[in-house]
Amino acid sequence: MSSIIEGYNYDIFISYRQKDNKHDGWVTKFVENLKGELEATFKEDVSVYFDENPHDRLQETHNVDKSLEGKLNCLIFIPILSQTYCDPKSYAWQNEFLAFIKTAENDRFGKDIKLRSGNVASRILPVRIHDLEPEDVKLFEKETGSVLRAIDFIFKTTTGVSRPLLSIEDHPNDNLNKTFYRDQINKVAHAIKEIILGMKIEPVLEVKEKVQQRESVKESREDERRIDLEKPAKAVRSKILIPVAIVALLIVAGIIAYPKLFKRDTLESLREIGKISVAVIPFQNMTNDTTWNVWQDGIQNELITYLTNSEELKVRQTESVNTLIQSKGFTNYASITPSVASKISQKLDANIFIYGSIKQVGTTLRVNAQLIDSKSEEIFKSFQIDGTEEKILNITDSLSVMLRDFILISILEKDIIKDFRPLISTSSSKAYRYYLYGNQAFYKYDYPTSREWYRKAIDIDSSFAEAIRMLIYSNLNQDYFEESKKWCLKYYQKRDQMPEQEKLWADIIYARLLETPNEEIKYLKLLIGYDDEMPVPHFNLGIAYLRFGLYDLAITEFEKELEIYKKWESKPRWSLSYIQLGNAYHKMGMYMKERELYRKAEQDFPDDPEIIAHQSVLSFSLGDTVKAKRYIEKYVTIGKKNSVSDTTIRTDLVWIYNEGGVLDKAEAILREALSFEPENPDRQNNLAYFLIDKDQNISEGIELVDKALESSPENFSYLHTKGLGLYKQGKFQEALEVLQKSWDIRREKAVYDHEAFLHLEAAKKAVANLKNN
């Protein structure tokens, strides 16, 4: 059976580990039920590839690429995510999962599909049958470049049961997930239908730019795939005991400056439902050679054809423009002045017009063009390209690209707020568009998606410094420290070619990753010196002060940031602007100010989970346990509504209870998490750090972290926990050795951590005192 869409061999490929099907044939039953659901969902027959016989499995001696080439040529790839699937050494991972990603990224549709709703979905549709380890989730997200959004078939109970959901359950209401097999199968079928319908309507267009000579201008362009902005992604905490606000320290966003290509008030007047209408006037032949007259209309026609391919533009067609010109009695294009062209453009209801000429000096041909406002006759920008007579088509191509990119980048300004300054270093509208998509995802805390868009922008324009900068922060926010440093060095190497303010951003990022907050603070102050009305540097400076525990200085910077937004009658770009100031107020015991701040924050960011979490901590601190519990219930409800995993919710609750001083609750959750996964080193270390840091049970904490170190002896977090425990036991020399080792590994692999630095310094001081005594 072939695929619904021509050119593909299968509609669906089911990938799984054979061991997940041996015991009870769960995968086989899932496929049978899915096929039945698909028959009721699709009018056409949907083809499914499923290798249900383990004896027919391809062997290592077979040519895997050739054997699977046809089978992986499918529309949708469904991996059955179990506790064993995310194994880089496994057959399914290497030869099916990774192979499909490579295949999909290079076929005509790409890995992601724009749905009819306007949202974007991946052609990888994961079905999860077990809770996954955090490292498995990270690995999956790293390879796919997007957040794991799986359809869950997991049955969980209060007694600790966690297994694949069955089609017929004895006690279905005992499932804590409140999911039913038939409903989940239905969800899978509908997700498949949405993706396939999206593929049916998505135009199959080439992505490459037109730069070569051809008979007619007919550029193919990629259908711009937009991210889903309706479902805000939740920021994930990297350590179970690190506060929400401190995790956000990783989000020191080197936030963006945008181009101001047109005057803002002029640009606003040109927009018409997100589009700009354009008229292209025939070019004037200024060569004194009548053989060039044919190119007066020729260049005009080429530009109109090219610009028409941009969906953001309304381009008046050649016949309309030239018919109007002829009706006005103009037989010689040289007599069309800019004022006359302006009147013609207004008659055509065009916001702007392109007015140009052809000149020749010796063998050099020069094509000039001006982009002009139809009403004010203001020249927005002039373009000039030189070449030879033989290269006239190449010249026209280049001019087309320059005009389109200038106009489209200006249009894209409509989606930005005015808190940035002109620093954008790309002239590619496509790269700039991808960059803006990345920003939209970034400020929704959807860092995997933002990374994907920034990479696309950099692939188009490798010198796009701002996209590289934001890619660094996206990597940093996902704890991809090595990759962050790699890109930081690439970014820093471009420093000499940057304008002064961008140079300072390069210095700030370099300090953030490879130096200390001292250097970062110095460069941020210099950046503020250029323009103290930019809110972003004030925010980042406040973050740097928080890292040193300088809460009073941090408050000054965060308040300055919010004052600027208030002056502009604009809300902050993200909720962290409120959360970080609230965190600083909290550390200073300024609870009433903190409460008033969150009331304002709720208006700008209703139901923001991080704001709710901080309100629960504040309520505990004020002794209002009833209100604190209400906030916790609201937080959990929103988390489940947004499909946040139980593991993440538990992590967040630990932080809330820990910060709120309800240590018994925090400890109980940590112990429960460890009971579910007693051999998980992260779970061991999380409980260990809590017991040691809070002086609850230092001996038990050291025993637990020793178990964690058995599986990962070079893990700097585990070593830090062990060193802190030894220090609290008074074993200062041993503590110093372990903390020093932790610090050395941390500085090699991660970023500066002030708490770890203070613990190391305390151990050094204790050892020095012993020697002096």
C-alpha positions in Angstrom: 0.0 0.0 0.0 1.4 3.4 -0.9 1.0 6.8 0.9 -2.0 9.2 0.6 0.5 11.7 -0.7 2.4 10.9 -3.9 6.1 10.2 -3.6 5.9 8.5 -0.2 5.8 4.8 0.5 4.0 4.8 3.8 1.8 7.2 5.7 3.0 6.1 9.2 6.1 4.4 10.5 5.9 2.8 14.0 9.2 2.7 15.8 9.7 0.8 19.1 12.1 -1.4 21.1 11.3 -5.1 20.5 11.6 -5.7 24.3 8.6 -3.4 24.8 6.4 -5.8 22.8 7.7 -9.2 24.0 5.8 -9.5 27.3 2.2 -8.6 26.5 2.3 -7.4 22.9 1.4 -3.9 23.9 2.7 -2.3 20.7 1.0 -4.8 18.5 -2.3 -4.1 20.2 -1.7 -0.4 19.9 -1.1 -0.6 16.2 -4.2 -2.7 15.7 -6.4 -0.3 17.6 -4.8 2.7 15.8 -5.5 1.2 12.4 -9.2 0.8 13.4 -9.4 4.4 14.6 -7.8 5.6 11.4 -10.3 3.8 9.3 -13.0 5.7 11.2 -11.1 9.0 10.8 -10.0 9.0 7.2 -11.9 8.5 4.0 -8.8 7.1 2.3 -6.9 4.0 3.4 -3.9 5.0 5.6 -0.8 2.8 5.3 1.1 1.9 8.4 4.6 0.2 8.5 5.0 -1.9 11.6 7.7 -4.6 12.0 5.8 -6.9 14.4 8.0 -10.0 13.9 11.3 -9.7 15.8 12.7 -12.5 13.7 12.2 -10.3 10.6 14.2 -7.5 12.2 17.0 -6.2 10.1 20.4 -7.6 11.2 23.6 -5.7 11.5 25.0 -7.5 8.5 22.2 -6.1 6.3 22.6 -2.8 4.5 20.5 -0.8 7.0 20.3 2.4 4.9 19.1 0.6 1.8 16.7 -1.7 3.6 15.0 1.1 5.6 15.2 3.7 2.9 11.8 2.9 1.4 10.1 2.3 4.8 11.3 5.5 6.3 10.0 7.4 3.3 6.8 8.1 5.2 4.7 11.1 6.3 4.6 10.6 10.0 7.0 8.8 12.4 5.6 7.5 15.7 8.2 6.4 18.3 6.9 4.4 21.2 8.8 6.1 24.1 9.5 3.6 26.8 12.2 3.5 29.5 14.5 1.9 27.0 13.7 3.7 23.7 16.1 6.7 24.2 19.2 4.6 24.0 21.8 6.0 21.5 23.2 2.4 21.1 19.9 0.8 20.2 18.8 -0.2 16.7 15.5 1.8 16.9 17.3 5.0 17.9 20.1 4.9 15.5 18.6 3.4 12.4 15.0 4.5 12.7 14.6 7.6 14.9 17.8 9.5 13.9 17.5 8.2 10.3 13.9 9.6 10.0 15.0 13.0 11.4 17.7 13.2 8.7 15.4 12.1 6.0 12.6 14.4 7.0 14.8 17.5 7.3 15.9 17.0 3.7 12.7 16.1 2.0 10.2 18.5 0.4 8.1 19.1 3.5 10.8 19.3 6.2 10.4 18.0 9.7 7.7 20.5 10.8 4.4 21.1 9.1 2.2 24.1 9.2 -1.4 23.0 10.1 -4.6 24.5 8.7 -5.0 26.3 12.1 -1.8 28.2 11.5 0.0 26.2 14.2 3.1 24.1 13.5 3.4 20.4 14.3 6.3 18.0 14.0 6.1 14.9 11.7 7.5 13.0 14.7 4.5 12.1 16.8 5.7 10.5 20.1 3.6 8.1 22.1 4.8 7.7 25.7 4.1 4.5 27.6 6.4 5.2 30.6 7.7 8.2 32.6 11.0 9.1 31.1 14.3 9.9 32.9 15.2 13.6 32.6 18.3 12.7 30.6 16.1 10.8 28.2 13.8 13.7 27.7 16.9 16.0 27.2 18.3 13.6 24.6 15.0 13.4 22.7 14.7 17.2 22.7 18.3 17.7 21.7 17.9 15.5 18.6 14.5 16.8 17.6 15.3 20.4 18.4 11.9 20.9 20.0 10.0 20.3 23.3 8.8 16.8 23.9 5.0 16.9 23.4 3.9 13.2 23.6 0.5 11.6 23.7 0.6 9.6 27.0 -0.5 6.0 27.5 0.6 5.8 31.1 -1.4 4.3 34.0 -0.3 5.6 37.4 -1.7 5.1 40.9 -1.1 6.4 44.4 0.5 3.0 45.3 3.4 3.7 42.9 2.1 1.7 39.9 3.4 3.2 36.6 2.8 1.1 33.5 1.5 1.3 29.9 -2.2 2.0 29.7 -4.3 -1.0 28.7 -7.2 -0.9 26.3 -9.4 -2.6 28.9 -8.6 -1.6 32.5 -10.0 -3.3 35.6 -10.1 -0.1 37.6 -9.8 2.8 35.1 -10.7 5.5 37.7 -7.6 4.6 39.7 -5.4 6.2 37.0 -4.1 9.4 38.4 -3.6 10.8 34.9 -7.3 10.5 34.3 -6.7 9.2 30.7 -8.6 6.5 28.9 -7.1 4.3 26.2 -9.8 4.9 23.6 -9.6 8.7 24.1 -5.8 8.6 23.7 -6.0 6.5 20.5 -8.5 9.0 19.2 -6.1 11.8 20.0 -3.3 10.0 18.0 -5.6 9.5 15.0 -6.7 13.2 15.0 -3.1 14.4 15.4 -2.2 12.2 12.3 -5.1 13.7 10.4 -4.1 17.2 11.2 -0.5 16.7 10.1 -1.5 14.9 6.8 -4.0 17.6 5.9 -1.3 20.2 6.6 1.0 18.4 4.2 -1.7 18.2 1.6 -2.2 21.9 1.5 1.3 23.0 2.2 2.9 24.2 -1.1 6.0 22.2 -2.0 8.5 25.0 -2.7 12.2 25.1 -3.0 14.0 27.1 -0.3 17.0 28.4 -2.2 17.3 32.1 -3.3 17.2 33.0 -7.0 20.6 34.4 -7.9 21.3 33.0 -11.4 20.4 34.0 -14.9 17.1 32.6 -16.2 14.6 33.4 -18.9 11.9 34.6 -16.5 11.9 35.7 -12.9 10.0 33.0 -11.0 11.6 32.5 -7.6 10.6 29.6 -5.4 10.3 30.4 -1.8 9.9 28.4 1.3 6.5 28.5 3.0 7.3 30.2 6.3 6.4 27.9 9.1 5.3 29.7 12.2 5.5 28.5 15.8 2.4 28.1 17.9 2.1 31.2 20.0 -1.2 30.0 21.6 0.3 27.5 24.0 3.0 29.1 26.2 5.7 26.7 27.2 6.8 26.5 30.8 10.3 27.2 31.9 11.9 24.0 33.3 14.1 24.2 36.4 17.5 22.7 36.1 18.0 21.8 39.7 15.3 20.6 42.0 16.4 22.8 44.9 17.3 25.9 43.0 14.6 28.6 43.3 12.5 29.7 40.3 14.0 33.1 40.4 17.6 31.8 40.5 17.0 29.4 37.6 16.0 32.5 35.7 19.5 33.8 36.2 20.3 31.5 33.3 17.9 33.7 31.3 20.1 36.7 31.2 18.8 37.6 27.8 21.0 39.6 25.6 17.8 40.9 24.2 17.4 42.2 20.8 17.7 45.5 19.0 15.7 46.0 15.9 16.2 48.1 12.7 14.5 51.4 12.3 14.6 51.4 8.6 11.6 53.7 8.1 10.4 56.4 10.5 8.1 54.7 12.8 5.2 57.0 12.2 5.6 56.8 8.5 5.8 53.0 8.6 2.6 52.8 10.6 0.8 54.8 8.0 2.0 52.4 5.2 0.7 49.2 6.8 -2.5 47.8 5.5 -3.5 44.6 7.4 0.1 43.6 7.6 0.8 44.4 4.0 2.5 47.2 2.0 1.3 47.9 -1.5 4.0 48.6 -4.1 4.0 50.1 -7.6 7.0 49.7 -9.8 7.4 52.5 -12.4 9.2 51.7 -15.7 12.9 52.4 -15.4 14.3 55.3 -17.4 16.9 54.7 -20.1 19.6 57.3 -19.4 22.2 55.7 -21.6 21.5 57.6 -24.9 21.3 54.2 -26.5 17.7 53.3 -27.6 18.5 49.6 -27.7 18.2 49.7 -23.9 14.6 50.9 -24.1 13.4 47.3 -24.0 14.9 47.0 -20.5 12.8 49.9 -19.2 9.8 47.6 -19.1 12.0 44.5 -18.8 13.4 45.5 -15.4 10.0 46.7 -14.2 8.4 43.4 -15.2 11.2 41.4 -13.5 10.8 43.3 -10.2 7.0 43.0 -10.3 7.2 39.2 -10.9 9.8 38.7 -8.1 8.1 40.9 -5.5 4.7 39.3 -6.2 6.1 36.1 -4.7 6.2 37.8 -1.3 2.9 37.2 0.5 3.4 40.3 2.7 3.3 42.6 -0.3 0.5 43.8 -2.6 2.3 44.5 -5.9 0.5 46.4 -8.6 0.8 44.4 -11.8 2.6 45.7 -15.0 -0.6 46.1 -17.0 -2.3 48.3 -14.4 0.8 50.5 -14.0 1.6 51.0 -17.6 -2.0 51.4 -18.7 -2.4 54.2 -16.3 0.8 55.8 -17.5 -0.3 55.7 -21.1 -3.7 57.1 -20.2 -1.9 60.2 -18.8 -0.2 60.7 -22.2 3.3 59.7 -21.2 5.0 58.1 -24.2 8.5 58.8 -23.0 9.4 57.4 -19.6 12.2 59.9 -19.2 9.5 62.6 -18.7 8.1 60.8 -15.6 9.4 62.8 -12.7 9.3 61.5 -9.1 6.3 63.8 -8.5 4.4 62.4 -11.5 5.3 58.8 -10.4 4.0 59.7 -6.9 0.6 60.7 -8.4 0.5 57.5 -10.5 1.3 55.4 -7.4 -1.5 57.1 -5.4 -4.0 56.5 -8.2 -3.0 52.8 -7.9 -3.5 53.0 -4.1 0.1 52.0 -3.6 1.8 53.0 -0.4 5.3 53.1 -1.9 6.8 53.0 -5.4 10.0 52.0 -7.0 11.6 54.6 -9.3 14.8 53.8 -11.2 17.1 54.4 -14.1 19.6 52.7 -16.3 23.0 54.4 -17.0 26.1 53.4 -18.8 29.7 54.6 -18.6 32.0 52.9 -21.0 31.4 49.1 -20.5 30.0 49.6 -17.0 26.2 49.4 -16.7 24.6 51.0 -13.6 21.1 50.4 -12.4 19.7 52.8 -9.8 16.5 52.5 -7.8 14.8 54.5 -5.1 12.1 53.4 -2.7 9.8 56.4 -2.3 6.7 57.2 -0.1 3.8 57.8 -2.5 2.3 60.6 -0.5 5.2 62.5 1.0 7.7 61.6 -1.8 10.2 60.9 1.0 13.0 58.6 -0.3 13.3 55.7 2.1 16.4 54.2 0.6 18.4 54.3 -2.7 20.0 51.3 -4.3 22.8 51.1 -6.9 24.2 48.0 -8.7 27.0 48.1 -11.3 27.8 45.4 -13.8 28.2 44.7 -17.5 25.7 44.4 -20.3 26.0 40.6 -20.2 25.0 40.6 -16.6 21.8 42.6 -16.8 19.7 39.7 -15.5 22.0 39.1 -12.6 21.9 42.8 -11.8 18.1 42.7 -11.9 18.1 39.6 -9.6 20.3 41.3 -7.1 18.2 44.5 -7.1 15.1 42.4 -6.6 16.5 40.7 -3.5 17.8 44.0 -2.0 14.4 45.7 -2.5 12.4 42.8 -1.2 14.6 42.3 1.9 14.6 46.0 2.8 10.8 46.2 2.5 10.1 42.9 4.4 12.4 43.6 7.3 10.6 46.9 7.7 7.2 45.2 7.7 8.4 42.8 10.4 8.9 45.7 12.7 5.1 45.7 13.3 5.5 42.8 15.7 8.1 44.4 18.0 7.9 46.7 20.9 9.8 49.9 21.1 12.3 49.0 23.8 15.2 48.2 21.5 17.7 50.1 19.4 18.9 49.6 15.8 21.6 46.9 15.9 20.3 44.3 13.5 23.2 43.2 11.2 21.4 41.1 8.6 20.1 42.2 5.2 18.2 39.0 4.7 14.5 39.2 5.4 14.3 35.4 5.7 17.0 35.3 8.3 15.4 38.2 10.1 12.0 36.5 10.0 13.4 33.3 11.5 15.2 35.4 14.1 11.9 37.0 15.2 10.2 33.6 15.3 13.1 32.6 17.7 12.4 35.6 19.8 8.7 34.8 20.1 9.5 31.3 21.3 12.3 32.6 23.6 9.9 34.9 25.5 7.5 32.0 25.9 10.3 30.1 27.6 10.2 27.6 24.7 14.0 27.4 24.3 14.2 24.3 22.1 12.0 26.0 19.5 13.9 29.2 19.8 17.2 27.4 19.2 15.7 25.9 16.0 14.7 29.2 14.6 18.0 30.9 15.5 19.9 28.2 13.8 17.8 28.6 10.6 18.6 32.3 10.7 22.3 31.7 11.1 22.2 29.0 8.3 21.0 31.8 6.0 23.3 34.5 7.3 26.3 33.2 9.2 27.3 36.7 10.1 24.0 37.5 11.8 25.5 38.5 15.2 22.2 39.0 17.1 20.9 35.6 16.1 24.1 34.0 17.4 23.8 35.9 20.6 20.2 34.7 21.2 21.2 31.1 20.2 23.8 31.3 23.0 21.2 32.3 25.6 18.8 29.6 24.4 21.5 27.0 24.7 22.4 28.3 28.2 18.9 28.2 29.4 18.8 24.4 28.5 22.1 23.8 30.3 23.9 23.2 27.0 27.1 24.8 28.4 29.6 23.3 26.0 27.5 24.4 23.0 27.0 27.8 24.6 30.7 28.3 25.0 31.4 27.1 21.4 29.0 29.7 20.0 30.2 32.4 22.4 33.7 32.1 21.0 32.4 32.3 17.4 30.4 35.4 18.4 33.3 37.0 20.2 35.6 36.5 17.2 33.3 38.8 15.2 33.7 41.5 17.9 36.0 43.8 15.8 33.4 44.0 13.0 30.6 45.0 15.4 29.2 48.4 16.2 30.1 49.7 19.7 27.0 48.6 21.5 27.1 45.1 20.0 30.8 44.8 21.0 29.6 45.4 24.6 27.1 42.6 24.2 29.9 40.4 23.1 31.9 41.3 26.2 28.9 40.7 28.4 28.3 37.2 27.1 32.0 36.4 27.2 32.0 37.4 30.8 28.8 35.5 31.6 30.3 32.2 30.2 34.0 32.5 30.8 34.6 35.1 33.5 32.7 36.2 36.6 29.8 38.6 37.3 32.3 41.3 38.2 33.3 41.7 34.5 29.7 41.2 33.4 28.6 44.1 35.7 31.3 46.3 34.4 30.3 45.9 30.7 26.6 46.2 31.5 27.2 49.6 33.2 29.1 50.7 30.1 26.1 49.6 27.9 23.7 51.5 30.1 26.0 54.5 29.7 25.2 54.5 25.9 21.5 54.6 26.5 20.0 54.4 30.0 16.4 54.3 28.6 16.9 50.7 27.3 15.1 48.4 29.9 17.0 45.2 28.9 20.5 46.2 30.2 18.9 47.3 33.5 17.2 43.9 33.8 20.5 42.0 33.1 22.4 44.2 35.5 19.8 43.4 38.2 20.3 39.7 37.5 24.1 40.0 37.8 23.6 41.7 41.2 21.3 38.9 42.3 24.0 36.4 41.6 26.2 38.2 44.1 23.4 38.5 46.7 23.4 42.3 46.3 19.6 42.6 46.5 19.3 46.3 47.2 21.3 47.1 44.0 19.3 44.6 42.1 16.0 46.2 43.2 17.2 49.6 41.9 17.9 48.1 38.4 14.6 46.1 38.2 12.6 49.1 39.3 14.3 51.2 36.7 13.4 48.7 34.0 9.7 48.7 35.0 9.7 52.5 35.2 10.8 52.7 31.5 8.0 50.3 30.5 5.5 52.4 32.5 6.7 55.6 30.8 6.0 53.9 27.4 2.6 52.7 28.6 3.7 49.2 27.8 3.9 46.0 29.7 7.2 44.1 30.1 8.1 41.6 27.4 7.9 38.7 29.9 6.9 37.9 33.5 10.5 37.6 34.7 10.7 41.4 34.9 8.2 41.1 37.8 9.4 37.8 39.2 13.0 38.9 39.6 12.0 42.2 41.3 9.7 40.2 43.6 12.5 37.8 44.4 14.8 40.7 45.4 12.0 42.2 47.5 11.5 38.9 49.2 15.2 38.4 50.0 15.1 41.9 51.6 11.9 41.1 53.6 9.9 43.7 51.7 6.8 41.5 51.7 4.2 44.3 51.3 6.0 45.7 48.2 6.3 42.2 46.8 2.6 41.6 47.3 1.6 44.9 45.5 4.0 44.0 42.7 2.4 40.6 42.1 -1.0 42.2 41.9 0.2 44.3 39.0 2.0 41.3 37.5 -1.3 39.3 37.6 -2.9 42.0 35.4 -0.2 41.8 32.8 0.4 38.1 32.9 -2.7 36.3 34.2 -2.3 32.7 35.3 1.4 32.9 34.8 2.7 29.8 36.7 5.9 31.4 38.0 4.1 34.3 39.4 1.6 32.0 41.1 4.5 29.9 42.5 6.1 33.0 44.0 2.8 34.1 45.5 2.5 30.8 47.3 6.0 31.3 48.8 5.1 34.9 49.8 1.9 33.6 51.5 3.8 31.1 53.5 6.3 33.8 54.5 3.3 36.0 55.7 1.9 33.1 57.7 -1.2 32.7 55.5 -1.1 28.9 54.9 -4.7 28.9 53.6 -3.9 31.3 50.7 -0.5 29.5 50.1 -2.4 26.2 49.6 -4.9 27.9 47.2 -2.0 29.2 45.1 -0.4 25.7 45.1 -3.6 24.1 43.9 -3.9 26.7 41.2 -0.3 26.1 40.2 -0.8 22.4 39.9 -4.1 22.8 38.0 -2.4 25.1 35.4 0.6 22.7 35.2 -1.6 19.8 34.3 -3.7 21.8 31.9 -0.5 22.7 30.1 0.7 19.0 30.1 3.5 19.7 32.5 5.0 16.4 33.7 4.4 15.1 37.2 8.2 15.1 37.8 8.4 18.8 36.9 5.4 19.7 39.1 7.0 17.8 42.0 10.2 19.7 41.5 8.4 23.0 41.6 6.5 22.1 44.8 9.8 21.2 46.5 11.0 24.7 45.7 7.8 26.3 46.9 7.9 24.5 50.2 11.6 24.9 50.6 11.5 28.7 50.1 8.3 28.9 52.1 10.0 27.3 55.1 7.7 24.2 55.0 10.7 21.8 55.1 8.8 18.7 56.1 6.7 18.9 53.0 9.7 19.5 50.8 11.5 16.6 52.3 8.5 14.3 51.9 8.2 15.0 48.2 11.9 14.5 47.7 11.7 11.1 49.5 8.7 10.1 47.5 10.5 10.9 44.2 13.4 8.8 45.3 11.2 5.9 46.3 9.9 5.8 42.7 13.4 5.7 41.3 15.7 4.6 44.1 18.7 4.1 41.8 18.4 7.5 40.0 21.5 9.5 40.9 19.8 12.9 40.4 17.0 11.9 42.9 19.7 10.8 45.3 21.6 14.0 45.0 18.5 16.2 45.3 17.5 14.7 48.6 21.1 14.7 49.7 21.6 18.4 49.0 18.4 19.2 50.9 19.3 17.2 53.9 22.8 18.8 54.1 22.0 22.3 53.1 19.1 22.5 55.6 21.0 20.6 58.3 18.3 18.0 58.4 20.4 14.9 58.3 24.0 15.4 57.1 25.2 11.8 57.5 22.3 10.4 55.5 22.9 13.1 52.9 26.5 12.1 52.5 25.5 8.4 52.2 23.0 9.3 49.4 25.4 11.5 47.4 28.1 8.8 47.7 25.7 6.5 45.9 25.2 9.1 43.2 28.9 9.5 42.8 29.3 5.8 42.2 27.5 6.2 38.9 29.0 9.6 38.0 32.2 10.3 39.9 33.0 13.5 37.8 29.6 15.2 38.2 30.4 18.6 39.7 26.9 19.0 41.3 27.3 15.7 43.1 30.8 16.6 44.2 29.6 20.0 45.4 26.9 18.3 47.6 29.6 15.9 49.0 32.0 18.8 49.7 29.3 20.8 51.5 28.4 17.8 53.6 32.1 17.2 54.6 32.4 20.9 55.5 29.4 20.7 57.8 30.9 17.7 59.5 34.0 19.7 60.2 36.2 17.7 57.8 37.6 20.8 56.3 40.6 19.4 54.4 38.5 16.7 52.8 35.8 19.2 52.0 38.3 21.6 50.4 39.7 18.8 48.1 36.2 17.8 47.0 34.9 21.3 46.6 38.0 22.3 44.6 37.6 19.4 42.3 33.9 20.3 41.8 34.9 23.9 41.1 37.5 23.0 38.5 35.1 20.7 36.6 32.3 23.2 36.9 34.4 26.1 35.4 35.4 23.8 32.6 31.9 22.6 31.7 29.5 25.2 33.1 29.2 28.8 34.1 30.2 30.7 37.2 28.1 29.8 40.3 28.5 32.2 43.2 27.1 29.8 45.8 29.7 27.2 44.9 32.4 29.8 45.0 31.4 30.9 48.5 31.4 27.3 49.7 34.8 26.8 48.3 36.1 30.0 49.9 34.6 29.0 53.2 36.5 25.7 53.1 39.7 27.4 52.2 39.3 29.8 55.1 38.5 26.9 57.5 41.7 25.0 56.4 43.8 28.1 56.7 42.5 28.7 60.3 43.4 25.1 61.2 46.9 25.6 60.0 47.3 28.9 61.8 46.1 27.4 65.0 
